[in-house]
């Protein structure tokens, strides 16, 4: 009898716990497959400490392969689910695939919640994945450094203003840790005295942490205000622009940073199933099974699980519930296959909540006992160490080092602005130029580091359309100062450059006024010759150009009728080092090489020919007495021995499509 196939989609709190529990219950009697975009489990509650420089990124991740040795890991994102027991997915390199199953557990998690506010999708960044935390850490550090070098106080104040929308768990912790992080960067630098980083926390709710107990909310509010955070309840963003945000009370706040922590929504994958939904979540029974589909289970943020302790309601979308969902889902899946005990419904009892406010400050109510200050901080960190499925020693070591050593405020630039858009179905994966992605992820966006057509690969323009970049911010791909793709003024679509061109730092060959940036061949690039295009030197086979070999009126190619015979062919010129051929340099009877005894001296060597621009040497082009560059009026006929204009000499050809300044390289 073949072993049943169990497929789990997602490795968040619910999916990871499901896979781990099923592996223990089945003991090799079932094939367990885990589909996830990354190869790690992310402990989300500690993500604000990564953005603040307290923890290194890998500390909050747990390897799926190491922690789940009996589970097959497939990297990819689910695209479509056929209810005939087949799932279609896309791998990290764009390859497609299918997975068959006998039992399917949907634990895809959640994504950033978007609101219909102008400019938010283009200028804000979420906080749901490791790439977003790394980007925020670099971005905040860069803004402080740019503010310190700003010429006017207004620009300095704008760069030192950080707006966080959403006063829930994530937003409160981001603002609390962020204020401490920026204050430390300013305090330890004498030249930055007088700078005052300003963090704003906005929410339409009446108080901070509205989902928590009133005492904990008051504690968090007091700590934030004492630390200097500008807490504004009953206020939100009306519009976001390049230069700042317009608040609902009419005030315009100049800022370069907008962090979106409003909330989350279920992964849109479940909407495509056509099954009963509840506010975007898939309806399930208390056993976490989809009614009418005995092979389909759902847990975590994508599932609307009935709250048996509060009839008529559903469990909230929190990490605590997702972790407990996973255990119950695994037990019921195993029971449905005859590999476990009886089915059990999901019931829960709140053990309390903890909120880390940075340093020794926290707010917690374990078992209903309200705590604040140092006791709350100890309980909070102890809870996180107990809840993490791995890396406990490393996390504790980083906490100890942070208590005795200053944090490193450096920006690595590993994650760009355009690679972590707010509207994405995979916040745990950073976008890469030309990489695979869903349609909603690949639209180009305006603002700093916006993705252009060359990055997205589909030529989309996005909701906001292209917009100007902010000064001193990181350049976008396809903009001056960027790396692999350069577009010159007046050009159209950006074309990718080869790895060799990028390494050499050579600009793409799009000409001003041309419709697109043309690619140069490897040979042209190596010789420094520009690609032929409108307004440039005509290439062979172009109208008015020199005919190519083997073309009518062209010079016959070697080994062609009437052409010169190739070397080593009957009647042709013999190659060097061949019998009867010309001896190679440094060979007996051959011509001595330069700088060899009896050979011709090299340039700039005693007795050699002086180099150009050297005393006694030939003047360079565009120098007094030198040969005029192309497109410059010639003073007279070419001197004897020089090739005519129709037959240029071999070697590098001076570019005529750019000015002297722009020919020096990328700005």
C-alpha positions as MATLAB code, in Angstrom:
seq = 'XXXXXXXXXXXXXXXXXXXXXXXXXXXXXXXXXXXXXXXXXXXXXXXXXXXXXXXXXXXXXXXXXXXXXXXXXXXXXXXXXXXXXXXXXXXXXXXXXXXXXXXXXXXXXXXXXXXXXXXXXXXXXXXXXXXXXXXXXXXXXXXXXXXXXXXXXXXXXXXXXXXXXXXXXXXXXXXXXXXXXXXXXXXXXXXXXXXXXXXXXXXXXXXXXXXXXXXXXXXXXXXXXXXXXXXXXXXXXXXXXXXXXXXXXXXXXXXXXXXXXXXXXXXXXXXXXXXXXXXXXXXXXXXXXXXXXXXXXXXXXXXXXXXXXXXXXXXXXXXXXXXXXXXXXXXXXXXXXXXXXXXXXXXXXXXXXXXXXXXXXXXXXXXXXXXXXXXXXXXXXXXXXXXXXXXXXXXXXXXXXXXXXXXXXXXXXXXXXXXXXXXXXXXXXXXXXXXXXXXXXXXXXXXXXXXXXXXXXXXXXXXXXXXXXXXXXXXXXXXXXXXXXXXXXXXXXXXXXXXXXXXXXXXXXXXXXXXXXXXXXXXXXXXXXXXXXXXXXXXXXXXXXXXXXXXXXXXXXXXXXXXXXXXXXXXXXXXXXXXXXXXXXXXXXXXXXXXXXXXXXXXXXXXXXXXXXXXXXXXXXXXXXXXXXXXXXXXXXXXXXXXXXXXXXXXXXXXXXXXXXXXXXXX';
ca = [
       0.000    0.000    0.000;
       1.389    3.378   -1.041;
       1.949    6.029    1.554;
      -0.490    8.983    1.554;
       0.728   12.334    0.266;
       0.339   15.365    2.540;
       1.047   18.796    1.070;
       1.460   21.889    3.273;
       1.455   25.356    1.688;
       3.388   27.920    3.715;
       5.974   27.663    6.498;
       4.841   30.398    8.844;
       3.733   29.786   12.405;
       0.845   27.530   11.337;
       2.575   25.709    8.470;
       5.811   25.074   10.350;
       3.984   23.702   13.388;
       1.810   21.510   11.146;
       4.825   20.009    9.367;
       6.735   19.401   12.573;
       3.805   17.758   14.346;
       2.863   15.615   11.332;
       6.457   14.421   11.008;
       6.350   13.261   14.608;
       2.895   11.631   14.337;
       3.305    9.785   11.024;
       6.848    8.481   11.661;
       7.579    7.876    7.978;
       4.154    6.427    7.127;
       3.273    9.406    4.900;
       4.986   11.582    2.297;
       5.043   15.125    3.723;
       5.854   17.993    1.339;
       6.234   21.615    2.396;
       5.913   24.349   -0.260;
       7.402   27.711    0.753;
       9.110   30.624   -1.042;
      12.077   30.553    1.370;
      14.052   27.835    3.097;
      13.521   29.222    6.583;
      10.882   29.841    9.209;
      10.737   33.501   10.254;
      10.029   34.435   13.863;
       8.105   37.635   13.152;
       7.824   39.095   16.697;
      11.569   39.835   16.750;
      11.641   41.514   13.327;
      11.648   45.086   14.799;
      14.875   44.211   16.606;
      16.449   43.293   13.267;
      15.474   46.696   11.829;
      16.932   48.411   14.926;
      20.272   46.613   14.675;
      19.886   44.560   17.862;
      19.697   41.139   16.186;
      21.423   39.917   13.064;
      18.952   38.776   10.357;
      19.717   35.056   10.585;
      19.015   35.048   14.308;
      15.252   35.255   13.701;
      15.247   32.485   11.082;
      15.204   28.707   11.508;
      16.351   26.390    8.717;
      13.498   24.233    7.446;
      15.777   21.494    6.160;
      17.611   21.159    9.476;
      14.565   21.372   11.729;
      12.324   19.187    9.528;
      14.633   16.418    8.256;
      11.789   14.052    7.320;
       9.839   16.662    5.338;
      10.460   17.303    1.663;
      10.989   21.039    1.067;
       9.946   22.518   -2.294;
      10.883   26.149   -2.903;
       8.184   28.072   -4.747;
       4.911   29.965   -4.584;
       1.519   28.401   -5.135;
      -0.215   29.820   -8.215;
      -3.367   27.751   -8.573;
      -5.055   24.909   -6.758;
      -7.161   22.408   -8.648;
      -9.547   20.692   -6.328;
      -8.848   17.446   -8.186;
      -5.813   17.033   -5.895;
      -3.247   19.017   -7.931;
      -1.409   22.224   -7.045;
       0.473   24.405   -9.552;
       3.433   26.452   -8.357;
       6.281   28.628   -9.639;
       9.838   28.047   -8.471;
      12.339   30.727   -7.437;
      13.912   30.770  -10.918;
      10.616   30.967  -12.803;
      10.189   27.274  -13.505;
       6.706   25.859  -13.149;
       5.678   22.639  -11.499;
       2.817   20.630  -10.055;
       2.371   18.745   -6.810;
      -0.182   16.013   -6.177;
      -1.710   15.438   -2.780;
      -4.152   13.337   -0.801;
      -4.422   15.915    1.973;
      -3.809   19.628    1.500;
      -3.156   22.049    4.382;
      -3.388   25.732    3.451;
      -1.236   27.864    5.764;
      -0.148   30.592    3.336;
      -0.261   33.355    5.950;
      -1.017   37.008    5.289;
       0.234   40.052    3.375;
       0.169   43.795    3.951;
      -3.270   45.376    4.095;
      -3.746   48.206    1.607;
      -6.171   51.093    1.936;
      -7.398   53.315   -0.922;
      -5.152   56.226    0.042;
      -3.409   58.088   -2.820;
       0.336   57.547   -2.965;
       0.600   54.898   -0.237;
       1.283   51.969   -2.572;
       4.021   53.982   -4.296;
       5.782   55.602   -1.349;
       5.213   53.373    1.704;
       6.916   50.142    2.728;
       5.491   47.329    4.799;
       6.997   45.312    7.606;
       6.073   41.671    7.066;
       9.306   40.073    5.891;
      13.045   39.991    6.433;
      13.822   41.983    3.249;
      11.594   44.828    4.462;
      13.336   44.902    7.853;
      16.762   44.992    6.193;
      15.637   47.774    3.867;
      14.269   49.865    6.754;
      17.506   49.458    8.717;
      19.581   50.678    5.755;
      17.118   53.423    4.846;
      16.966   54.918    8.349;
      20.764   54.865    8.643;
      21.115   56.541    5.258;
      18.603   59.268    6.094;
      20.465   60.175    9.286;
      23.763   60.339    7.407;
      22.279   62.476    4.618;
      20.605   64.753    7.145;
      23.966   65.371    8.826;
      25.426   66.570    5.513;
      22.385   68.586    4.386;
      22.933   72.278    3.650;
      19.673   73.582    5.080;
      17.736   72.856    8.240;
      14.511   72.058    6.382;
      16.026   69.183    4.433;
      17.734   67.913    7.578;
      14.433   67.906    9.485;
      12.605   66.112    6.655;
      15.180   63.334    6.503;
      15.093   62.940   10.268;
      11.289   62.529   10.322;
       9.996   58.944   10.235;
       6.256   58.276    9.984;
       4.796   54.954   11.155;
       1.123   54.266   10.403;
      -0.594   51.720   12.649;
      -0.318   51.555   16.454;
      -0.769   47.810   16.805;
       1.901   45.336   17.888;
       4.214   45.882   14.933;
       3.851   49.648   14.555;
       4.319   50.317   18.270;
       7.475   48.208   18.450;
       8.909   49.699   15.245;
       8.439   53.262   16.541;
       9.823   52.432   19.997;
      12.946   50.683   18.694;
      13.406   53.161   15.847;
      13.525   56.170   18.175;
      16.254   54.539   20.269;
      18.201   53.517   17.148;
      18.300   57.009   15.612;
      18.950   58.754   18.935;
      22.049   56.583   19.405;
      23.330   57.506   15.927;
      23.020   61.217   16.700;
      24.226   61.120   20.308;
      27.622   59.532   19.686;
      28.636   61.931   16.888;
      29.730   65.451   17.930;
      29.020   66.871   14.465;
      25.401   65.702   14.671;
      24.572   67.614   17.821;
      21.472   69.664   17.345;
      19.823   67.019   15.136;
      16.665   65.586   16.666;
      15.231   62.481   14.971;
      11.454   62.551   15.091;
       9.316   59.433   14.966;
       5.559   59.778   14.504;
       3.052   57.026   15.328;
      -0.371   57.459   13.705;
      -3.577   55.477   14.057;
      -7.289   56.100   13.667;
      -7.911   54.262   16.946;
      -8.376   56.172   20.178;
      -5.393   54.601   21.941;
      -2.178   52.711   21.332;
      -2.525   48.920   21.134;
      -6.331   49.005   20.939;
      -6.579   45.200   20.918;
      -4.828   44.897   24.279;
      -5.793   45.585   27.880;
      -6.177   49.240   28.824;
      -3.344   49.086   31.375;
      -0.899   47.732   28.806;
      -2.019   50.357   26.322;
      -1.406   53.122   28.864;
       2.050   51.724   29.683;
       3.075   51.623   26.032;
       1.745   55.138   25.406;
       3.668   56.520   28.387;
       6.972   54.871   27.360;
       6.656   56.105   23.771;
       5.997   59.700   24.787;
       8.824   59.701   27.331;
      11.181   58.471   24.653;
      10.168   61.318   22.326;
       7.814   59.557   19.905;
       5.081   61.856   18.561;
       1.965   59.733   19.243;
      -1.143   60.945   17.403;
      -4.255   58.890   17.887;
      -7.349   59.544   15.772;
      -5.094   60.696   12.924;
      -3.976   58.910    9.792;
      -2.578   59.592    6.329;
      -4.764   61.258    3.712;
      -2.179   61.289    0.929;
       1.461   60.289    0.503;
       3.850   62.138   -1.823;
       7.557   62.210   -2.642;
       8.178   64.966   -0.114;
       6.015   63.829    2.796;
       2.531   62.887    3.947;
      -0.697   64.841    4.244;
      -2.501   63.957    7.470;
      -6.244   63.709    7.928;
      -6.169   66.795   10.168;
      -4.803   68.867    7.276;
      -1.155   69.058    8.386;
       1.569   68.252    5.855;
       4.589   66.503    7.369;
       7.782   66.608    5.331;
       9.413   63.192    5.489;
      11.326   60.669    3.401;
      10.110   57.605    5.318;
       6.643   56.043    5.533;
       6.329   52.664    7.283;
       2.979   50.930    6.763;
       1.938   48.782    9.740;
      -1.836   49.168    9.427;
      -2.515   45.449    9.526;
      -2.604   42.350    7.392;
      -5.008   40.575    5.063;
      -5.131   36.866    4.169;
      -3.028   35.654    1.275;
      -5.093   36.126   -1.926;
      -4.413   32.512   -2.918;
      -7.476   31.261   -1.028;
      -9.796   33.621   -2.900;
      -9.225   31.676   -6.125;
     -10.730   28.478   -4.719;
     -14.318   29.652   -5.054;
     -15.201   28.316   -1.606;
     -17.156   30.097    1.176;
     -15.163   32.984    2.671;
     -15.386   35.231    5.726;
     -13.689   38.621    5.260;
     -11.079   37.161    2.942;
     -10.483   34.054    5.054;
     -11.490   30.516    4.158;
     -14.326   29.186    6.292;
     -13.458   26.004    8.200;
     -15.141   23.971   10.935;
     -13.739   23.689   14.486;
     -11.575   20.790   13.256;
      -9.955   23.149   10.706;
     -11.421   21.213    7.761;
     -13.188   22.953    4.881;
     -16.848   21.872    4.863;
     -17.637   19.553    1.945;
     -13.937   19.030    1.116;
     -12.614   16.182    3.294;
      -9.129   16.450    1.764;
      -8.734   20.217    2.388;
      -7.631   21.828    5.681;
      -6.740   25.434    6.470;
      -5.121   27.132    9.454;
      -3.405   30.339   10.412;
      -4.280   33.729    8.947;
      -6.000   32.281    5.848;
      -8.570   30.360    7.923;
     -11.680   31.681    9.633;
     -11.663   29.344   12.645;
     -14.739   29.462   14.920;
     -13.937   30.711   18.412;
     -15.641   28.156   20.658;
     -14.983   30.298   23.734;
     -16.835   33.204   22.119;
     -19.655   31.780   19.953;
     -20.398   33.676   16.784;
     -16.893   35.033   16.366;
     -13.638   33.817   14.807;
     -10.144   33.631   16.242;
      -8.051   36.735   15.472;
      -5.089   36.720   13.095;
      -2.244   36.469   15.610;
       0.916   34.406   15.872;
      -0.305   32.698   19.037;
      -3.429   31.374   17.335;
      -1.543   30.369   14.172;
       0.967   28.359   16.226;
      -1.828   26.517   18.027;
      -3.799   26.017   14.793;
      -0.844   24.127   13.354;
      -0.815   21.542   16.106;
      -4.564   20.850   15.887;
      -4.504   20.742   12.079;
      -1.683   18.177   12.094;
      -3.501   15.949   14.577;
      -6.726   16.063   12.543;
      -4.953   15.406    9.226;
      -3.245   12.361   10.720;
      -6.562   11.171   12.171;
      -8.276   11.495    8.768;
      -5.658    9.153    7.300;
      -5.861    6.661   10.123;
      -2.385    7.572   11.373;
      -3.370    9.173   14.649;
      -6.025    9.343   17.316;
      -9.471   10.927   17.250;
     -10.167   14.357   15.808;
     -10.076   17.309   18.211;
     -11.677   20.745   17.861;
      -9.665   23.910   18.298;
      -9.974   25.543   21.710;
      -7.697   28.125   23.253;
      -7.013   30.030   26.435;
      -5.159   33.333   26.349;
      -1.906   33.225   28.256;
      -1.342   36.960   27.955;
       0.448   39.352   25.620;
       3.891   40.927   25.512;
       5.132   44.038   23.679;
       8.854   44.835   23.528;
       9.426   48.608   23.721;
      13.211   48.516   23.482;
      15.920   48.507   26.120;
      14.588   47.264   29.435;
      11.088   48.619   28.745;
       8.134   46.445   27.799;
       4.450   45.920   28.485;
       3.147   42.471   29.382;
       0.248   40.757   31.144;
       1.207   37.090   31.652;
      -1.791   35.135   32.935;
      -3.671   38.414   33.315;
      -1.081   40.112   35.572;
      -0.199   43.564   34.194;
       3.552   44.306   34.231;
       5.711   47.196   33.063;
       9.340   48.291   33.192;
      12.158   45.838   33.869;
       9.923   42.931   35.050;
       7.889   43.196   31.865;
      11.092   43.300   29.808;
      12.374   40.112   31.465;
       9.060   38.319   30.895;
       8.931   39.468   27.274;
      12.390   38.212   26.367;
      11.904   35.015   28.300;
       8.687   34.350   26.397;
      10.387   34.893   23.029;
      13.248   32.545   23.918;
      10.777   29.863   24.946;
       8.581   30.315   21.860;
      11.386   30.267   19.270;
      11.885   26.825   17.687;
      15.633   27.426   17.343;
      18.556   29.885   17.592;
      17.872   30.602   21.261;
      21.547   30.770   22.267;
      22.423   33.071   19.374;
      19.531   35.413   20.154;
      20.488   35.571   23.829;
      24.111   36.260   22.856;
      23.067   39.163   20.610;
      20.986   40.621   23.438;
      23.979   40.418   25.759;
      26.297   42.066   23.218;
      23.784   44.835   22.597;
      23.712   45.586   26.318;
      27.486   46.147   26.522;
      28.509   47.271   23.014;
      27.249   50.064   20.731;
      25.274   49.074   17.664;
      26.798   49.177   14.205;
      25.048   51.873   12.191;
      26.112   50.971    8.664;
      24.093   50.543    5.499;
      24.931   47.563    3.328;
      22.573   48.402    0.464;
      21.620   44.763   -0.075;
      17.892   45.493   -0.428;
      16.743   48.340   -2.677;
      13.536   50.315   -2.399;
      11.963   48.879   -5.549;
      12.627   45.286   -4.447;
      10.253   45.506   -1.445;
       7.008   47.042   -2.787;
       4.088   47.411   -0.425;
       1.619   45.663   -2.742;
       3.119   42.189   -2.900;
       1.823   38.705   -2.242;
       5.268   37.552   -1.066;
       6.708   40.019    1.465;
       9.225   37.400    2.552;
      10.941   37.471   -0.856;
      12.766   40.500   -2.258;
      12.188   41.229   -5.941;
      15.181   40.931   -8.262;
      15.688   42.432  -11.746;
      14.192   40.125  -14.335;
      13.189   37.576  -11.701;
       9.896   35.704  -11.628;
       6.957   37.208   -9.817;
       3.223   37.537   -9.868;
       1.566   40.144  -11.927;
       0.794   42.462   -9.062;
       4.410   42.293   -7.940;
       6.001   43.234  -11.238;
       4.432   46.599  -11.922;
       6.896   49.454  -11.939;
       6.516   52.028   -9.234;
       7.376   55.636   -8.768;
       9.468   57.112   -6.030;
      13.029   56.424   -4.962;
      14.504   53.257   -6.393;
      11.410   52.673   -8.549;
      11.358   49.540  -10.664;
      11.540   50.189  -14.386;
      10.733   47.943  -17.320;
      14.180   46.401  -17.237;
      13.695   45.351  -13.619;
      10.215   43.932  -13.951;
      10.567   42.294  -17.314;
       6.999   43.089  -18.375;
       7.144   46.751  -19.148;
       4.398   47.560  -16.657;
       4.051   51.038  -15.291;
       2.248   50.389  -12.042;
      -0.460   52.305  -10.395;
       1.480   55.442   -9.757;
       3.514   55.722  -12.944;
       7.079   56.925  -13.040;
       8.026   59.800  -10.840;
      11.099   61.806  -10.012;
      13.659   60.350   -7.697;
      14.429   61.966   -4.407;
      17.745   63.737   -4.203;
      20.602   61.803   -2.653;
      18.503   58.637   -2.476;
      19.580   55.349   -3.967;
      19.249   55.418   -7.770;
      16.726   53.259   -9.520;
      17.711   50.711  -12.092;
      17.826   52.355  -15.450;
      18.583   55.781  -13.933;
      21.859   57.682  -13.923;
      24.151   56.322  -11.286;
      22.660   52.850  -11.231;
      24.453   49.688  -12.051;
      23.513   47.217  -14.685;
      21.049   49.098  -16.865;
      21.678   52.651  -18.038;
      19.339   54.685  -20.193;
      20.544   57.874  -21.821;
      18.375   60.971  -22.208;
      15.859   60.567  -24.951;
      16.065   56.822  -25.087;
      13.091   54.564  -24.814;
      12.973   51.091  -23.300;
      15.960   50.031  -21.248;
      17.805   46.961  -22.442;
      19.935   44.744  -20.201;
      23.707   44.871  -20.395;
      25.975   41.888  -20.298;
      27.856   40.929  -17.160;
      31.150   41.875  -18.841;
      29.921   45.378  -19.673;
      28.617   45.866  -16.159;
      31.895   44.772  -14.610;
      33.851   47.183  -16.804;
      31.516   50.055  -15.912;
      30.797   50.843  -19.565;
      27.594   52.647  -20.453;
      24.940   51.053  -22.592;
      24.947   52.051  -26.221;
      21.605   53.777  -26.467;
      22.090   57.046  -28.370;
      20.346   60.314  -27.644;
      17.132   60.421  -29.538;
      17.075   56.748  -30.339;
      14.070   54.608  -29.706;
      15.818   51.979  -27.661;
      19.206   51.198  -26.180;
      20.887   48.717  -28.562;
      23.096   45.894  -27.389;
      26.704   45.688  -28.461;
      28.397   42.428  -29.307;
      31.266   41.137  -27.249;
      33.740   41.929  -29.987;
      32.501   45.522  -30.359;
      32.577   46.020  -26.618;
      36.099   44.681  -26.318;
      37.377   46.946  -29.086;
      35.547   49.974  -27.752;
      33.468   50.404  -30.932;
      29.994   51.874  -30.619;
      27.026   50.082  -32.064;
      25.716   51.648  -35.214;
      22.509   53.564  -34.825;
      20.681   56.674  -35.941;
      23.083   59.543  -36.216;
      26.154   57.361  -35.788;
      28.565   55.596  -38.122;
      26.712   53.306  -40.481;
      27.387   49.649  -39.965;
      27.903   47.152  -42.691;
      24.730   45.992  -44.458;
      23.097   49.363  -43.542;
      21.896   51.730  -46.230;
      24.863   53.884  -47.262;
      27.319   51.790  -45.289;
      30.194   49.654  -46.472;
      28.911   46.325  -47.831;
      29.802   43.341  -45.682;
      31.946   40.573  -46.966;
      30.090   37.977  -49.077;
      27.473   40.653  -49.901;
      26.927   42.095  -53.404;
      29.597   44.744  -54.134;
      31.371   43.735  -50.927;
      34.851   42.408  -50.513;
      34.946   38.637  -51.025;
      35.574   36.670  -47.836;
      38.454   34.398  -47.401;
      38.102   31.055  -49.207;
      35.401   32.656  -51.400;
      35.688   32.967  -55.144;
      37.981   35.892  -55.862;
      38.887   36.307  -52.232;
      42.127   35.908  -50.379;
      42.848   32.383  -49.354;
      42.886   31.703  -45.650;
      46.000   30.665  -43.888;
      46.858   26.953  -44.005;
      44.630   26.541  -47.101;
      46.152   25.381  -50.393;
      47.672   28.410  -52.031;
      47.084   30.566  -48.968;
      49.525   32.290  -46.696;
      51.021   29.912  -44.220;
      50.463   30.613  -40.542;
      53.283   31.472  -38.247;
      55.208   28.510  -36.836;
      53.994   26.356  -39.765;
      56.535   24.852  -42.220;
      57.285   27.516  -44.752;
      55.392   30.139  -42.803;
      56.628   33.307  -41.181;
      58.333   32.583  -37.869;
      56.562   33.970  -34.814;
      58.151   36.593  -32.620;
      60.753   35.251  -30.179;
      61.048   32.114  -32.354;
      64.354   31.196  -34.123;
      64.514   33.269  -37.273;
      61.485   35.313  -36.265;
      61.141   38.999  -35.606;
      62.236   39.918  -32.052;
      59.437   41.167  -29.772;
      59.474   44.652  -28.335;
      61.810   45.132  -25.366;
      63.683   41.979  -26.433;
      67.373   42.130  -27.520;
      67.396   43.254  -31.124;
      63.717   44.033  -31.086;
      61.921   47.300  -31.589;
      61.854   49.415  -28.392;
      58.404   49.900  -26.854;
      56.892   53.321  -26.509;
      58.243   55.403  -23.644;
      61.295   53.116  -23.526;
      64.809   54.472  -24.326;
      65.096   54.629  -28.063;
      61.442   53.845  -28.580;
      58.732   55.864  -30.229;
      57.305   58.494  -27.838;
      53.670   57.942  -26.810;
      50.985   60.422  -27.700;
      50.941   63.563  -25.566;
      54.566   62.858  -24.559;
      57.419   65.225  -25.519;
      58.322   64.489  -29.103;
      55.363   62.211  -29.576;
      52.409   62.468  -31.925;
      49.724   64.869  -30.620;
      46.492   63.218  -29.506;
      43.217   63.875  -31.252;
      41.563   67.218  -30.478;
      44.977   68.513  -29.283;
      46.803   71.365  -31.057;
      48.469   69.885  -34.079;
      46.713   66.580  -33.673;
      44.252   64.770  -35.907;
      40.727   66.188  -35.555;
      38.124   63.855  -34.012;
      35.225   62.558  -36.053;
      32.472   65.045  -36.837;
      35.100   67.879  -36.562;
      36.125   69.887  -39.676;
      39.351   68.510  -41.092;
      42.106   71.096  -41.788;
      43.136   69.432  -45.005;
      43.769   66.172  -46.820;
      45.131   63.341  -44.744;
      48.896   63.088  -44.607;
      50.613   60.462  -46.704;
      50.400   57.002  -45.319;
      47.191   57.575  -43.370;
      44.147   55.602  -44.435;
      41.351   57.490  -46.051;
      37.993   58.115  -44.348;
      36.377   55.303  -46.326;
      38.834   52.743  -44.946;
      39.445   53.478  -41.273;
      42.424   52.004  -39.593;
      41.885   49.029  -37.339;
      41.658   49.648  -33.623;
      39.427   51.654  -31.280;
      37.159   54.189  -32.913;
      36.356   57.400  -31.045;
      32.665   57.662  -30.136;
      30.791   60.410  -31.888;
      27.384   60.007  -30.290;
      28.171   61.625  -26.938;
      29.843   64.786  -25.755;
      33.292   64.870  -24.252;
      31.937   64.987  -20.697;
      29.485   62.136  -21.086;
      32.038   59.971  -22.884;
      34.042   59.723  -19.711;
      31.668   57.193  -18.199;
      28.585   56.998  -16.073;
      28.004   59.967  -13.833;
];
